[in-house]
Amino acid sequence: MNTNRQWLLARRPDGMVSRENFEYAETPIPEPGDGEVLVRNLFLSFDPTQRGWMVDRESYLPPVAIGAPMRAGSVGQVAQSNHPDFSPGDLVQTTGGWQDFVVAAPNQGPMGLSKVPQGVSPEMMLSVLGVTGLTAYFGLLDLGTPKAGETVLVSGAAGATGSVAGQIARIKGCRVVGIAGGPDKCAWLKNEAGFDEVIDYKSEDVGAAIAETCPKFDVFFDNVGGHILESALDHMNMKARIVLCGGISGYNATEPTPGPANLMNLITLRARMEGFIVLDYMAQAGEAVAELLGWIGSGDLKYQIDLQEGFDNIPDTLQRLFTGQNLGKQLLKIADPS
């Protein structure tokens, strides 16, 4: 290849993100400077938080600039190295963006640059061992602090983060109830991931179903927000913990999503609701990866990959997250390792 294909953010979305928000471009392949490496992206990660990065507002990361490649996590292969710790051919994880090539270094960007461990596939590195798995691990264990015998409710439970959070709760001896959309996702959670009960928000009254399956929960790991969060707040146990991981129900809304009308339940029940960003835990990532690998090896932790292919399909793959098409972690393959 002698050009760098890119998908640039052309305009900020108003409502549902679509292909029209992006523009295809070709640029020269960049040159790495001292201490940097040139990475050829092989796999891209797609996450609901990318929708927030497209909005021009203050957040935990700066918004993606108009005319810049769309930000995304990636696994790639070192094509050229000016850093002593990396050699051509190494598989690495970084924030490569929607492009074939990126210049990266260990201390640059949200994820820096790190080698993919031996025996770990790119798909695992971007899913159960990547940001989504780490988000589930630290969000549930550090903020949710589940104890054996407690009941844990998870929304967005069939997603890459929710499914791992629920399974970790099960591993810790908790009763787990998941909220997901559609019979296929619900069946996977019950039959493969080992959830005790599953609520299909597409065909059930969520509030009534929570009242039936877990009238008093101890931990709620929320990826959805909106009316599902409000429904859950009516069924807290005393001193329940609400972990705010995401709010995908409002990410493509044209008007601000109203907050729950029953927040005062937190006072009555002495409950706690707290948000977090996984980037705050990256210094502890090694311990989480080791434990996650152990659970995968023992068969206690299952995960799904939804793998799309082809550079031209990148914009449409992001939209799959918000239409419910993805089954598990959404990835896209650009190329095979050389």
Number of C-alpha atoms within 10 A of each C-alpha: 6 8 13 16 20 23 25 23 23 18 15 18 17 13 12 14 19 14 16 13 18 23 17 15 14 13 11 10 17 13 13 18 14 9 15 21 27 23 31 27 30 23 28 31 29 24 20 18 13 18 21 16 21 21 18 13 11 9 10 9 11 12 18 19 18 16 14 16 22 24 23 18 24 29 28 31 25 24 19 19 24 16 15 9 12 20 15 14 16 19 24 23 26 27 23 30 21 28 27 23 25 24 23 26 24 17 12 13 13 12 19 14 23 18 18 19 11 7 7 11 13 23 24 18 22 26 24 28 25 18 22 23 27 26 25 25 28 22 24 27 16 12 20 24 14 23 15 12 12 18 24 28 29 28 30 24 30 30 25 26 30 28 31 27 28 33 25 22 28 25 15 15 15 22 22 26 26 27 27 24 19 15 14 12 20 23 17 18 25 15 10 13 20 21 25 17 18 27 25 19 18 12 10 11 12 18 20 12 18 24 15 10 17 20 16 21 27 25 30 29 28 24 23 21 24 16 17 21 22 16 20 26 24 18 19 22 20 15 16 24 25 27 23 22 23 21 19 20 16 16 23 17 12 11 10 9 15 10 12 16 11 13 14 12 14 20 10 10 13 14 20 16 15 12 12 16 13 17 14 9 14 14 8 11 17 12 9 18 18 11 13 21 16 13 16 14 11 9 9 16 22 17 21 19 19 15 18 18 15 11 18 13 14 23 21 14 24 23 19 15 20 18 9 13 12 23 19 21 26 26 26 23 21 22 15 10 14 7
